[in-house]
Amino acid sequence: MSNCLPPSTPTRVRLARPADVGAMFHIRTSVTENALALEQLAQLGITPEAVTLIVQGTPTCAWVAEAGDGEVVGFSMVDLQQACLFAAFVLPGCEARGLGRQLVAACEAALFAHHPVAWLETARHSRAAGFYRHLGWGHETDVGGGDIRLEKRRPL
């Protein structure tokens, strides 16, 4: 388990580097909601090698959140071409400390620098859906299988 510090401790969100990919996969496979094992991710084409290539090829597409000791405890990723926020995860022991909000803010800044509207997909009744709605994502559309698409417009 991570050494997350109390919510009042300063944290840092920075661009991800190839060296962070291992930590990103650890986080992704540690979450309790929307959990996927390494094998399931690989079946979707999401492998450490593929993510490393993305991080190397598009430096402004992935961010990590560090706890006070520099440990990577969260990450987010966007698809700049498609205007999609497609990953935002925080280690379970580090939730409710503002890291998710900081990671999504980094994604939104990158997406809105290129697009007037961004989108994401998540499970309709997930905590993530409530989190994104709280951050102003809306214009909900059913995409089937219990999932929804949410959109957010660039602030004026």
C-alpha angles and dihedrals in degrees: 000000000000128000095236114174128223117288092258092061114102115250132191132224115197139163112283120249128204088256088063096060094091091054090046091056091046089054094045093052093044100059119109098213121058087007118184128179123226090258092053092049090049090053086058091051092254105133132149089252093052093047091047090054091050093050091047095045100042108030094183097057104079136045135184131207118221127203118226091276093054095255113146105240103162142019143187135195138192137194100226094191094054095037089236132145099208106168137031117155136160127190110263093242091054101051123121093036098103095258094119091050091051092048093049090047089056090050093048092050091053095044095046091049086067107023138038092217130034128191142195138181127225141150111289096231099036127119086241091061090054091046093052093045088052088054091055102266111143144130087108119206127183110237096179135256092066092300130123137198117228126192135198128194125223109263114254 
